[in-house]
């Protein structure tokens, strides 16, 4: 059965000088509106203890240069700020002010064909066609476009497209996944996928470029020049940004390919629901955990399973998958199985276990149990 989904396609843009100026104005205006509206909301609440219902339109009389950019981009700022406030009242952090050069972007909507694509261009409101490197196929109705500029100076547009996907063929295969650091994942069938550790591999190059950047900063400071006026500093800053960009791109490519391969080859996937935010507080493991990007990987598995008609089951983070014998169910204590012990023999049934493979088998068994309970409950047989 086909399914209608929203899918994002990230496309590289090659704007000319005039188009780059328009993008810079758009980034600046949307950042200004966010900060101005947020500041006014804070001041209004401090004085009246009520929320201010302000809109971008009311600022255009005072700041006429706001009319030079896409009004839909400003309207999206209002919606995003409202959403951030709603999240705050539900327990998330308070909205922050935006800084120049950090995640420069704006979002516009497709109204009556204002956003469109050709073989080699992307059409955007108030700017027209921009040269682009498009993938082979983008099928469906374009709903919105988010234009962004990376710290290395590259421009991208993320097109949100309403499209139809076909479910993948059923394989009648089920798999459990144990997340790790030495091995990125260990599967219940005994196979392992090594952790590529992209940050570690490029750490030496990154450190070298950052050291040069620090020297450029010191020279500019000694000559009493602003960093924005130091060409050598700005050039080196781009070099550092390119290293970070390469790390990010390699990691995303690896995660996309691995997650799709798992979804394609298995109907049911069971995985741990890890508390990554809590785990990165461990200073000894924080960098390795962040480099692994477990949260991103789990998110990819989640939406791809939903797209292609597969099932992802998350196991409670407190489930003792490593300490339970997958053969007889005997449970060891933490003292009996410290973290450095990678293989052990069950004292009850004498079965020898690889710690991670045993954990992935237990994760699969627990996942199948949860699926059975949910299925029985849905049919009203419980």
GUZA-629186 format. One record per residue (C-alpha): residue in one letter; x, y, z. Coordinates in steps of 0.001 Angstrom, whole numbers, plus 500000, padded with zeros to 6 digits. Layout:
GUZA-629186
<vokol A; <X; Y; Z>> ...
//
This chain:
GUZA-629186
<vokol X; <500000; 500000; 500000>> <vokol X; <501468; 503337; 498917>> <vokol X; <501999; 506092; 501460>> <vokol X; <502073; 509877; 501185>> <vokol X; <505008; 511414; 503047>> <vokol X; <506960; 514643; 503358>> <vokol X; <510539; 514144; 502179>> <vokol X; <513377; 516673; 502188>> <vokol X; <515849; 516983; 499310>> <vokol X; <519001; 519010; 500011>> <vokol X; <520268; 520768; 496869>> <vokol X; <523507; 522718; 496370>> <vokol X; <522981; 526255; 495046>> <vokol X; <525394; 528405; 493038>> <vokol X; <524073; 531970; 493413>> <vokol X; <525635; 534897; 491561>> <vokol X; <526840; 537997; 493396>> <vokol X; <523452; 539724; 493348>> <vokol X; <521679; 536601; 494610>> <vokol X; <524242; 536221; 497421>> <vokol X; <523469; 539791; 498501>> <vokol X; <519741; 538982; 498551>> <vokol X; <520399; 535874; 500664>> <vokol X; <522525; 537910; 503081>> <vokol X; <519675; 540427; 503459>> <vokol X; <517172; 537614; 503998>> <vokol X; <519327; 535937; 506647>> <vokol X; <519791; 539272; 508391>> <vokol X; <516118; 540262; 508278>> <vokol X; <514829; 536936; 509577>> <vokol X; <517442; 536974; 512353>> <vokol X; <516489; 540574; 513226>> <vokol X; <512751; 539794; 513332>> <vokol X; <513339; 536758; 515563>> <vokol X; <515483; 538740; 518021>> <vokol X; <513204; 541815; 517959>> <vokol X; <509998; 539834; 518477>> <vokol X; <511588; 537737; 521224>> <vokol X; <512957; 540818; 522991>> <vokol X; <509576; 542571; 522850>> <vokol X; <507830; 539447; 524145>> <vokol X; <510207; 539293; 527106>> <vokol X; <509778; 543006; 527906>> <vokol X; <505984; 542773; 527593>> <vokol X; <505800; 539744; 529882>> <vokol X; <508033; 541364; 532501>> <vokol X; <505761; 544412; 532544>> <vokol X; <502281; 542900; 532071>> <vokol X; <502768; 539174; 532864>> <vokol X; <500980; 538239; 529630>> <vokol X; <502249; 537005; 526262>> <vokol X; <502636; 539598; 523496>> <vokol X; <500925; 538646; 520218>> <vokol X; <503296; 540481; 517886>> <vokol X; <503722; 539895; 514131>> <vokol X; <506421; 540821; 511552>> <vokol X; <503977; 543138; 509720>> <vokol X; <503840; 545618; 512602>> <vokol X; <507617; 546214; 512360>> <vokol X; <507698; 547048; 508645>> <vokol X; <506598; 550680; 509155>> <vokol X; <509523; 551367; 511479>> <vokol X; <512028; 549201; 509594>> <vokol X; <511159; 549646; 505921>> <vokol X; <514115; 547529; 504740>> <vokol X; <512178; 544472; 505930>> <vokol X; <510026; 544897; 502799>> <vokol X; <513012; 544019; 500587>> <vokol X; <512889; 540325; 501506>> <vokol X; <510311; 537554; 501142>> <vokol X; <507352; 538212; 503469>> <vokol X; <506742; 534459; 503784>> <vokol X; <510216; 534082; 505281>> <vokol X; <509282; 536582; 508004>> <vokol X; <505941; 534843; 508562>> <vokol X; <507763; 531548; 509113>> <vokol X; <509895; 533223; 511785>> <vokol X; <506685; 534114; 513627>> <vokol X; <505465; 530508; 513426>> <vokol X; <508824; 529105; 514571>> <vokol X; <508976; 531507; 517521>> <vokol X; <505444; 530558; 518552>> <vokol X; <506393; 526872; 518329>> <vokol X; <509499; 527522; 520451>> <vokol X; <507333; 529215; 523086>> <vokol X; <504904; 526271; 523129>> <vokol X; <507828; 523871; 523625>> <vokol X; <509078; 526030; 526494>> <vokol X; <505746; 525777; 528301>> <vokol X; <505904; 521995; 527818>> <vokol X; <509294; 521764; 529516>> <vokol X; <511884; 522599; 526839>> <vokol X; <514448; 525394; 527065>> <vokol X; <513552; 529066; 526595>> <vokol X; <514001; 530441; 523036>> <vokol X; <517452; 531916; 522455>> <vokol X; <518539; 534986; 520542>> <vokol X; <520177; 534279; 517176>> <vokol X; <523739; 535295; 516273>> <vokol X; <525111; 536263; 512878>> <vokol X; <527023; 533530; 511050>> <vokol X; <525595; 530659; 513117>> <vokol X; <523072; 528617; 511128>> <vokol X; <522233; 531392; 508666>> <vokol X; <518981; 530293; 507009>> <vokol X; <515411; 531217; 506187>> <vokol X; <512316; 529272; 505116>> <vokol X; <509732; 530201; 502501>> <vokol X; <506565; 528455; 501303>> <vokol X; <505468; 527441; 497830>> <vokol X; <502436; 529546; 496959>> <vokol X; <501124; 529312; 493396>> <vokol X; <504381; 527998; 492003>> <vokol X; <506719; 530541; 493621>> <vokol X; <509063; 527632; 494425>> <vokol X; <509873; 525406; 491460>> <vokol X; <512700; 523421; 489871>> <vokol X; <514035; 522913; 486353>> <vokol X; <516832; 520634; 485145>> <vokol X; <519523; 522985; 486437>> <vokol X; <517863; 525728; 488514>> <vokol X; <515721; 526315; 491580>> <vokol X; <513174; 529142; 491460>> <vokol X; <512602; 531059; 494719>> <vokol X; <510285; 533989; 495607>> <vokol X; <511620; 537529; 494959>> <vokol X; <514859; 536231; 493457>> <vokol X; <513928; 533944; 490564>> <vokol X; <515983; 531092; 489168>> <vokol X; <519283; 530102; 490809>> <vokol X; <521797; 527702; 489339>> <vokol X; <521721; 524396; 491226>> <vokol X; <523012; 520835; 491260>> <vokol X; <519820; 518797; 491341>> <vokol X; <519470; 515048; 492040>> <vokol X; <518110; 512826; 489286>> <vokol X; <514519; 512745; 490550>> <vokol X; <512431; 515000; 492786>> <vokol X; <508838; 513847; 492402>> <vokol X; <505890; 515448; 494126>> <vokol X; <504512; 518781; 495287>> <vokol X; <507062; 521190; 496799>> <vokol X; <505629; 522517; 500070>> <vokol X; <508479; 524712; 501335>> <vokol X; <512122; 525617; 500817>> <vokol X; <514778; 526346; 503433>> <vokol X; <517798; 528247; 502152>> <vokol X; <520987; 528036; 504205>> <vokol X; <524622; 529096; 504091>> <vokol X; <527299; 526907; 505683>> <vokol X; <530274; 528366; 507608>> <vokol X; <532464; 527338; 504649>> <vokol X; <530460; 529652; 502360>> <vokol X; <528356; 527081; 500476>> <vokol X; <524666; 527636; 499775>> <vokol X; <521974; 524955; 499958>> <vokol X; <518207; 524726; 499660>> <vokol X; <516253; 521989; 501413>> <vokol X; <513065; 521291; 499454>> <vokol X; <510256; 519725; 501467>> <vokol X; <508281; 517627; 498979>> <vokol X; <504960; 515834; 499411>> <vokol X; <505517; 512557; 497606>> <vokol X; <504377; 508942; 497372>> <vokol X; <506535; 506018; 498512>> <vokol X; <506050; 502321; 497887>> <vokol X; <506524; 499943; 500847>> <vokol X; <509587; 497732; 500658>> <vokol X; <509160; 494001; 500109>> <vokol X; <508697; 491898; 503248>> <vokol X; <511754; 489824; 504162>> <vokol X; <510268; 488018; 507199>> <vokol X; <513521; 488851; 508988>> <vokol X; <513827; 490300; 512485>> <vokol X; <516935; 491797; 514048>> <vokol X; <518099; 493224; 517358>> <vokol X; <520647; 496040; 517540>> <vokol X; <523065; 496809; 520348>> <vokol X; <524727; 500233; 520014>> <vokol X; <528382; 500529; 520940>> <vokol X; <531576; 502572; 520627>> <vokol X; <534186; 500078; 519391>> <vokol X; <531601; 498558; 517068>> <vokol X; <528954; 501054; 516007>> <vokol X; <526272; 498353; 516050>> <vokol X; <526236; 494665; 516925>> <vokol X; <523388; 492627; 515435>> <vokol X; <521609; 489638; 516909>> <vokol X; <522701; 487504; 513933>> <vokol X; <526307; 487884; 515154>> <vokol X; <527441; 490466; 512591>> <vokol X; <529122; 493719; 513613>> <vokol X; <529546; 497113; 511943>> <vokol X; <532730; 498920; 512957>> <vokol X; <532540; 502497; 514196>> <vokol X; <534062; 504706; 511471>> <vokol X; <534957; 507467; 514019>> <vokol X; <535116; 510240; 511437>> <vokol X; <536069; 512883; 514015>> <vokol X; <538996; 510808; 515307>> <vokol X; <540302; 510162; 511791>> <vokol X; <540343; 513874; 510948>> <vokol X; <541306; 515060; 514436>> <vokol X; <544961; 515647; 513481>> <vokol X; <544044; 517736; 510434>> <vokol X; <541427; 519651; 512403>> <vokol X; <543909; 520396; 515204>> <vokol X; <546497; 521653; 512692>> <vokol X; <544027; 524003; 510988>> <vokol X; <542734; 525264; 514349>> <vokol X; <546297; 525964; 515503>> <vokol X; <546917; 528091; 512402>> <vokol X; <543593; 529865; 513021>> <vokol X; <544691; 530718; 516582>> <vokol X; <547925; 532216; 515207>> <vokol X; <545970; 534296; 512692>> <vokol X; <543779; 535550; 515550>> <vokol X; <546836; 536488; 517617>> <vokol X; <548413; 538391; 514703>> <vokol X; <545192; 540346; 514084>> <vokol X; <544945; 541183; 517778>> <vokol X; <548595; 542305; 517905>> <vokol X; <548000; 544603; 514912>> <vokol X; <544787; 545877; 516522>> <vokol X; <542662; 544723; 513588>> <vokol X; <539135; 543398; 513783>> <vokol X; <538877; 539714; 512876>> <vokol X; <536289; 540637; 510244>> <vokol X; <538936; 542820; 508559>> <vokol X; <541687; 540199; 508660>> <vokol X; <541663; 538361; 505317>> <vokol X; <544143; 535710; 506487>> <vokol X; <541991; 534940; 509527>> <vokol X; <538812; 534681; 507435>> <vokol X; <540507; 532377; 504906>> <vokol X; <541748; 530091; 507662>> <vokol X; <538336; 530137; 509340>> <vokol X; <536852; 528724; 506126>> <vokol X; <539491; 525957; 506081>> <vokol X; <538515; 524904; 509608>> <vokol X; <534832; 524995; 508628>> <vokol X; <535526; 522736; 505638>> <vokol X; <537096; 520080; 507884>> <vokol X; <534033; 520124; 510159>> <vokol X; <531799; 519986; 507078>> <vokol X; <533632; 516944; 505748>> <vokol X; <533229; 515159; 509093>> <vokol X; <529491; 515937; 509132>> <vokol X; <528934; 514861; 505519>> <vokol X; <530848; 511578; 505921>> <vokol X; <528942; 510760; 509095>> <vokol X; <525522; 511505; 507542>> <vokol X; <526339; 509457; 504445>> <vokol X; <527362; 506485; 506603>> <vokol X; <524235; 506712; 508784>> <vokol X; <521854; 507063; 505826>> <vokol X; <523289; 504054; 503994>> <vokol X; <523397; 501856; 507101>> <vokol X; <519880; 502749; 508284>> <vokol X; <518342; 502165; 504836>> <vokol X; <520166; 498824; 504485>> <vokol X; <518733; 497646; 507822>> <vokol X; <515203; 498799; 506930>> <vokol X; <515436; 497150; 503524>> <vokol X; <516554; 493761; 504845>> <vokol X; <514467; 493401; 508036>> <vokol X; <510773; 493709; 508851>> <vokol X; <511164; 494180; 512621>> <vokol X; <514084; 496038; 514195>> <vokol X; <514547; 496221; 517951>> <vokol X; <516888; 498830; 519448>> <vokol X; <517675; 500354; 522838>> <vokol X; <516083; 503669; 523802>> <vokol X; <519287; 505242; 525117>> <vokol X; <519479; 508448; 527164>> <vokol X; <522189; 510038; 525015>> <vokol X; <521899; 513467; 526679>> <vokol X; <522650; 511864; 530026>> <vokol X; <525449; 509691; 528663>> <vokol X; <527419; 512580; 527119>> <vokol X; <527784; 514071; 530604>> <vokol X; <530470; 511423; 531106>> <vokol X; <533552; 513466; 530142>> <vokol X; <535586; 510362; 529281>> <vokol X; <533031; 509109; 526729>> <vokol X; <531357; 512347; 525587>> <vokol X; <533446; 512848; 522432>> <vokol X; <533170; 509196; 521348>> <vokol X; <529393; 509145; 521934>> <vokol X; <528901; 512405; 520029>> <vokol X; <531035; 511106; 517146>> <vokol X; <528853; 507987; 516960>> <vokol X; <525625; 510019; 516519>> <vokol X; <523358; 507380; 518052>> <vokol X; <520389; 509774; 518271>> <vokol X; <520610; 510660; 514569>> <vokol X; <520875; 506988; 513629>> <vokol X; <517808; 506064; 515702>> <vokol X; <515846; 508973; 514210>> <vokol X; <516704; 507796; 510687>> <vokol X; <515600; 504248; 511479>> <vokol X; <512362; 505579; 512945>> <vokol X; <511154; 507649; 509981>> <vokol X; <512431; 505221; 507342>> <vokol X; <510607; 502336; 509027>> <vokol X; <507425; 504427; 508981>> <vokol X; <507947; 505343; 505318>> <vokol X; <508572; 501836; 504034>> <vokol X; <506142; 499788; 506107>> <vokol X; <508601; 498265; 508584>> <vokol X; <508481; 498218; 512398>> <vokol X; <510993; 499757; 514805>> <vokol X; <510662; 498742; 518459>> <vokol X; <512450; 500689; 521202>> <vokol X; <513441; 498787; 524324>> <vokol X; <513364; 500441; 527742>> <vokol X; <516760; 501921; 528559>> <vokol X; <516802; 500130; 531932>> <vokol X; <516301; 496681; 530416>> <vokol X; <519356; 494567; 531496>> <vokol X; <520244; 493319; 528009>> <vokol X; <523967; 492845; 528698>> <vokol X; <523613; 491122; 532082>> <vokol X; <520905; 488622; 531081>> <vokol X; <521806; 485226; 529609>> <vokol X; <520025; 484936; 526255>> <vokol X; <519984; 481141; 526678>> <vokol X; <518413; 480587; 530088>> <vokol X; <517532; 484070; 531327>> <vokol X; <519940; 484083; 534281>> <vokol X; <520597; 487668; 535466>> <vokol X; <524040; 488765; 536639>> <vokol X; <524707; 491685; 538958>> <vokol X; <526688; 494760; 537955>> <vokol X; <529586; 493595; 540103>> <vokol X; <529629; 490209; 538343>> <vokol X; <529803; 491804; 534885>> <vokol X; <531819; 495055; 534885>> <vokol X; <532046; 497072; 531678>> <vokol X; <535563; 495913; 530780>> <vokol X; <534453; 492239; 530590>> <vokol X; <533574; 491627; 526938>> <vokol X; <532779; 487880; 527130>> <vokol X; <531439; 485692; 529934>> <vokol X; <530119; 482234; 530770>> <vokol X; <526652; 481896; 532226>> <vokol X; <526976; 480372; 535740>> <vokol X; <523595; 478691; 535295>> <vokol X; <523682; 477035; 531845>> <vokol X; <527459; 477397; 531133>> <vokol X; <526785; 479019; 527751>> <vokol X; <529621; 481290; 526557>> <vokol X; <528563; 484792; 525504>> <vokol X; <530025; 487679; 523584>> <vokol X; <528746; 490587; 525682>> <vokol X; <527428; 492685; 522760>> <vokol X; <525974; 489821; 520698>> <vokol X; <524221; 488491; 523793>> <vokol X; <522790; 491986; 524435>> <vokol X; <521492; 492292; 520864>> <vokol X; <519776; 488889; 521103>> <vokol X; <518078; 489947; 524340>> <vokol X; <517035; 493241; 522740>> <vokol X; <515454; 491323; 519847>> <vokol X; <513619; 488929; 522182>> <vokol X; <512304; 491807; 524300>> <vokol X; <511277; 493695; 521164>> <vokol X; <509332; 490721; 519830>> <vokol X; <507635; 490349; 523216>> <vokol X; <506535; 493996; 523126>> <vokol X; <505274; 493627; 519537>> <vokol X; <503237; 490557; 520537>> <vokol X; <501685; 492369; 523521>> <vokol X; <500796; 495369; 521361>> <vokol X; <499328; 493166; 518597>> <vokol X; <497221; 491137; 521052>> <vokol X; <496023; 494324; 522750>> <vokol X; <495051; 495866; 519404>> <vokol X; <492955; 492841; 518454>> <vokol X; <491139; 492921; 521790>> <vokol X; <492231; 489425; 522821>> <vokol X; <494062; 490443; 525964>> 
//
